[in-house]
Amino acid sequence: MNTTPEALISEAQRILLICHVNPDGDAIGSLLGMGWALRKMGKQCVLACSDPVPPTYHYLPGSETVTSEPQGSFDLVITLDASDLRRVGPVYTSLDLSGVPIINIDHHITNVGFGTVNLVDPQATSTAEVVLALLRRLGVELDQTIATCLLNGIVTDTRGFSTPNTTRRAMEAAITLMDAGAPLAKVTDQVFNRRPLAEVRLWAEALRTVRLEGPIIWAEITPAMRLACGFTDSGDAGLANFLITANEADIAVVFNQQADGKIDVGMRAVPGVDVSAVALEFGGGGHPQAAGFSINGSLPEVRERVIAALKQAWLEQNDSS
């Protein structure tokens, strides 16, 4: 059936919006921005994520409404910033959504096209950018609330307009959002400069585990560390982004063990090095310079496998022959 996102949204009444597990600023900003826009269109919306909203993004309007246990029935699902349906986690599989159409909104080059309709633009710097383009086609008038959420996504995924893939289009999108009332200075400060004390303490614990193996710097986070620091979130508190700033490293990895034993692996790379293929190999996805996945196993075993795969990928990408 040939249809469009606009047609599916127009026909839907109760919509479930989901972003990926361990959400980052683009996932949360896109989720909230799309939710506020759909409500403006008169739609009933439930915003969901399998993991809690990180404290960094609690300042965004509506962040407290995101649930991990959506209830009721839905006639449309919209996924945001997820390259694979597995990346949205149990919040999707816990419901009977068979036969419910999915609009897959994303910008990851590793997206597998799992939606009924796939609105995937790898040229966009963020999913928020893709959402903004859709809202224009839907005729939604931007307001400060929608604009702030979407700007959070663009600022996060461009690391404050500093990544190599930052485009003129991204800058123009940011200007559009600022014209609608989004405060760039506040968003940038909240994303990069403010963090709870529990995150600072977690970094102190995790940095004791830092090791450098060739071009790869890595660290570990355990449930015991989170408990000792009073850190209730499941993410890495931005540690991978910090580790990649080390001059000696081309790749940074954080092995983040969860309470159920699953290990979330977050990877970052310097420009010119691609870690997305390794993420895809282990069932995840992402960008060339920022990717990740979740895997079962012991920390030593997972660490050995992942670092070996990354070393091989690095050697192949740096082979001058």
C-alpha positions as CSV (number, residue, x, y, z in Angstrom):
1,M,0.0,0.0,0.0
2,N,1.4,3.3,-1.0
3,T,0.9,5.9,1.7
4,T,2.6,8.8,3.4
5,P,3.4,9.9,7.0
6,E,1.0,12.7,6.5
7,A,-1.8,10.4,5.5
8,L,-1.2,8.0,8.4
9,I,-1.1,10.8,10.9
10,S,-4.2,12.5,9.5
11,E,-6.2,9.2,9.9
12,A,-4.9,8.3,13.4
13,Q,-6.5,9.4,16.6
14,R,-4.5,7.8,19.4
15,I,-0.7,7.6,18.6
16,L,2.1,5.9,20.5
17,L,5.5,7.6,20.1
18,I,8.6,5.7,21.1
19,C,12.3,6.5,21.1
20,H,15.2,4.2,21.6
21,V,16.5,2.7,24.8
22,N,19.2,4.7,26.7
23,P,17.8,7.8,25.1
24,D,20.1,10.7,24.1
25,G,19.2,14.3,23.6
26,D,18.1,13.8,20.0
27,A,15.8,10.9,20.9
28,I,14.2,12.8,23.8
29,G,14.0,16.1,22.0
30,S,12.5,14.5,18.9
31,L,10.0,12.5,21.0
32,L,8.8,15.5,22.9
33,G,8.8,17.9,19.9
34,M,6.8,15.5,17.8
35,G,4.4,14.8,20.7
36,W,3.7,18.5,21.3
37,A,3.1,19.0,17.6
38,L,0.7,16.2,17.3
39,R,-1.3,17.4,20.3
40,K,-1.5,20.8,18.6
41,M,-3.1,18.9,15.7
42,G,-5.7,17.5,18.1
43,K,-4.3,14.0,18.3
44,Q,-4.1,11.9,21.5
45,C,-0.5,11.0,22.2
46,V,1.3,8.7,24.6
47,L,5.1,9.3,24.7
48,A,7.1,6.2,25.7
49,C,10.7,5.0,26.3
50,S,11.9,1.8,27.8
51,D,14.4,3.7,29.9
52,P,14.0,6.9,32.0
53,V,14.6,10.3,30.6
54,P,18.2,11.3,31.6
55,P,18.3,14.1,34.2
56,T,20.1,16.3,31.7
57,Y,16.9,16.6,29.7
58,H,14.4,17.1,32.6
59,Y,14.4,20.8,31.7
60,L,12.5,20.0,28.5
61,P,8.7,20.7,28.7
62,G,6.8,17.4,29.0
63,S,9.8,15.2,29.9
64,E,7.9,14.1,33.0
65,T,5.1,12.6,30.9
66,V,7.3,10.0,29.2
67,T,6.3,6.6,30.4
68,S,7.9,3.1,30.2
69,E,4.4,1.4,30.6
70,P,2.0,2.8,28.0
71,Q,-1.5,1.6,28.4
72,G,-4.5,1.1,26.0
73,S,-4.8,0.6,22.3
74,F,-3.3,2.7,19.5
75,D,-4.0,3.1,15.8
76,L,-0.5,4.4,14.9
77,V,3.1,4.0,16.2
78,I,5.8,6.5,15.5
79,T,9.4,5.5,16.3
80,L,12.0,8.2,16.7
81,D,15.8,8.0,16.4
82,A,15.7,4.2,16.4
83,S,17.6,2.3,13.6
84,D,16.0,-1.0,14.4
85,L,12.8,-2.0,16.0
86,R,14.8,-3.9,18.7
87,R,16.3,-0.6,19.7
88,V,13.0,0.6,21.2
89,G,13.0,-2.3,23.6
90,P,10.3,-3.8,25.7
91,V,8.1,-0.8,25.6
92,Y,7.0,-1.9,22.2
93,T,7.0,-5.7,22.7
94,S,4.9,-5.4,25.9
95,L,1.9,-4.3,23.8
96,D,-0.2,-6.0,21.2
97,L,0.6,-3.8,18.3
98,S,0.2,-6.3,15.5
99,G,-1.3,-4.7,12.5
100,V,-0.7,-1.2,13.8
101,P,1.2,0.8,11.2
102,I,4.6,2.3,12.1
103,I,6.1,5.5,10.9
104,N,9.9,5.1,11.3
105,I,11.5,8.6,11.7
106,D,15.3,8.5,11.8
107,H,18.6,9.7,10.4
108,H,21.0,6.8,11.1
109,I,22.7,5.3,8.1
110,T,22.3,1.9,9.8
111,N,18.5,2.1,9.8
112,V,17.0,-1.1,8.5
113,G,13.7,0.3,7.2
114,F,11.4,-1.5,9.5
115,G,8.4,0.8,9.3
116,T,5.2,0.7,7.3
117,V,6.5,4.1,6.2
118,N,10.2,5.0,6.6
119,L,11.1,8.6,6.9
120,V,14.8,8.1,7.2
121,D,17.3,10.8,6.0
122,P,21.0,9.9,6.6
123,Q,21.9,13.4,5.3
124,A,20.2,15.0,8.3
125,T,22.4,15.7,11.4
126,S,19.7,14.6,13.7
127,T,16.2,13.0,13.9
128,A,15.0,16.4,15.2
129,E,15.9,17.8,11.8
130,V,13.8,15.2,10.1
131,V,10.9,15.9,12.4
132,L,11.1,19.6,11.7
133,A,10.8,18.9,7.9
134,L,7.8,16.7,8.5
135,L,6.1,19.3,10.7
136,R,6.5,21.8,7.8
137,R,4.7,19.4,5.5
138,L,2.0,18.9,8.1
139,G,1.5,22.6,8.4
140,V,2.1,22.7,12.1
141,E,3.0,26.2,13.4
142,L,6.0,26.1,15.6
143,D,5.9,27.5,19.1
144,Q,8.5,27.9,21.8
145,T,7.8,24.5,23.3
146,I,8.1,22.5,20.1
147,A,11.1,24.5,19.0
148,T,13.0,24.1,22.2
149,C,12.6,20.3,22.2
150,L,13.7,20.0,18.6
151,L,16.7,22.4,19.1
152,N,17.8,20.2,21.9
153,G,18.0,17.3,19.4
154,I,20.1,19.3,16.9
155,V,22.4,20.8,19.5
156,T,23.0,17.3,21.0
157,D,23.7,15.4,17.9
158,T,26.0,18.1,16.4
159,R,27.7,18.6,19.8
160,G,27.0,22.2,19.7
161,F,27.5,22.5,15.9
162,S,31.0,21.2,16.1
163,T,30.8,17.7,14.4
164,P,32.1,17.2,10.8
165,N,28.6,16.5,9.6
166,T,27.2,19.8,10.7
167,T,25.6,21.3,7.6
168,R,24.2,24.6,6.4
169,R,20.8,22.8,6.6
170,A,21.3,22.1,10.3
171,M,22.3,25.7,11.0
172,E,19.2,26.9,9.0
173,A,17.0,24.5,11.0
174,A,18.4,25.9,14.2
175,I,17.7,29.5,13.1
176,T,14.1,28.5,12.3
177,L,13.7,27.0,15.8
178,M,15.3,30.1,17.4
179,D,13.0,32.3,15.5
180,A,10.1,30.3,17.0
181,G,11.5,31.1,20.5
182,A,13.9,28.3,21.2
183,P,16.7,29.6,23.5
184,L,20.0,28.4,22.0
185,A,22.1,29.6,25.0
186,K,19.9,27.8,27.5
187,V,19.8,24.6,25.5
188,T,23.5,24.5,25.0
189,D,24.2,25.2,28.7
190,Q,21.8,22.5,29.8
191,V,23.1,19.9,27.4
192,F,26.9,20.4,27.9
193,N,27.5,22.4,31.1
194,R,25.0,21.2,33.7
195,R,24.9,17.8,35.4
196,P,23.7,16.3,38.7
197,L,26.3,15.6,41.4
198,A,25.5,11.9,41.1
199,E,26.9,12.0,37.5
200,V,30.1,13.7,38.6
201,R,30.6,11.0,41.3
202,L,29.9,8.3,38.7
203,W,32.6,9.7,36.4
204,A,35.0,9.6,39.4
205,E,34.3,5.9,39.9
206,A,34.3,5.0,36.2
207,L,37.5,7.0,35.4
208,R,39.4,4.7,37.7
209,T,38.8,1.9,35.2
210,V,40.1,3.7,32.2
211,R,42.6,1.9,30.0
212,L,44.2,2.6,26.7
213,E,44.8,-0.3,24.2
214,G,46.4,1.0,21.1
215,P,44.0,3.5,19.5
216,I,41.1,2.5,21.9
217,I,40.4,4.1,25.3
218,W,37.7,2.3,27.4
219,A,36.1,2.4,30.8
220,E,33.5,0.4,32.6
221,I,30.4,1.2,34.7
222,T,28.8,-1.4,37.0
223,P,25.6,-1.4,38.9
224,A,27.6,-1.2,42.1
225,M,29.1,2.1,40.9
226,R,25.7,3.6,40.2
227,L,24.4,2.5,43.5
228,A,27.3,3.9,45.4
229,C,27.0,7.3,43.6
230,G,23.2,7.5,43.8
231,F,23.0,7.5,40.0
232,T,19.5,6.2,39.1
233,D,19.8,6.5,35.3
234,S,20.9,3.6,33.1
235,G,23.1,5.6,30.7
236,D,26.8,6.5,30.8
237,A,26.3,10.1,31.9
238,G,28.1,11.3,28.7
239,L,31.3,9.5,29.7
240,A,32.0,8.2,26.2
241,N,31.9,11.7,24.8
242,F,34.5,12.8,27.4
243,L,36.8,9.8,26.8
244,I,37.1,10.5,23.0
245,T,38.7,13.9,23.9
246,A,41.9,12.1,24.9
247,N,44.6,12.9,22.4
248,E,46.0,9.4,22.3
249,A,42.6,7.8,21.3
250,D,40.8,7.4,18.0
251,I,38.0,5.3,19.5
252,A,36.3,5.5,23.0
253,V,34.2,2.8,24.5
254,V,32.1,2.6,27.6
255,F,31.0,-0.9,28.8
256,N,27.9,-0.1,30.9
257,Q,26.6,-3.1,32.8
258,Q,22.9,-3.0,33.8
259,A,21.2,-4.6,36.8
260,D,19.9,-7.5,34.7
261,G,23.4,-8.3,33.4
262,K,23.0,-6.9,30.0
263,I,25.8,-4.7,28.9
264,D,25.2,-1.5,26.9
265,V,28.2,-0.6,24.8
266,G,28.6,3.1,23.8
267,M,31.3,4.0,21.2
268,R,32.7,7.3,19.9
269,A,35.3,7.9,17.3
270,V,37.3,10.8,15.9
271,P,36.5,12.1,12.4
272,G,37.7,9.7,9.8
273,V,37.1,6.6,11.9
274,D,33.8,4.7,11.6
275,V,32.4,2.6,14.4
276,S,28.9,2.1,13.0
277,A,29.8,-1.1,11.2
278,V,31.0,-2.7,14.5
279,A,27.7,-1.6,16.2
280,L,25.7,-3.2,13.4
281,E,27.8,-6.4,13.6
282,F,26.7,-6.7,17.3
283,G,23.0,-5.9,16.5
284,G,23.1,-2.1,17.2
285,G,23.5,0.9,15.1
286,G,24.3,4.6,15.0
287,H,26.6,7.1,13.2
288,P,30.1,6.7,12.0
289,Q,31.4,8.6,15.0
290,A,28.8,7.6,17.6
291,A,27.2,4.2,17.8
292,G,26.2,1.6,20.3
293,F,24.5,-1.7,21.0
294,S,23.4,-4.0,23.9
295,I,24.7,-7.5,24.5
296,N,24.5,-10.3,27.0
297,G,27.6,-11.7,28.6
298,S,30.3,-11.1,31.2
299,L,32.2,-7.8,31.2
300,P,35.6,-9.4,30.5
301,E,34.2,-11.5,27.6
302,V,32.2,-8.7,26.0
303,R,35.2,-6.3,26.4
304,E,37.5,-8.7,24.7
305,R,35.2,-9.3,21.8
306,V,34.3,-5.7,21.2
307,I,37.9,-4.3,21.5
308,A,39.1,-7.0,19.1
309,A,36.4,-6.1,16.6
310,L,37.2,-2.4,16.9
311,K,41.0,-2.9,16.5
312,Q,40.3,-4.9,13.4
313,A,38.0,-2.2,12.0
314,W,40.6,0.5,12.8
315,L,43.3,-1.5,11.1
316,E,41.2,-2.0,8.0
317,Q,40.3,1.7,7.9
318,N,43.9,2.8,8.3
319,D,45.4,0.3,5.9
320,S,47.4,2.3,3.4
321,S,48.1,-0.6,1.1
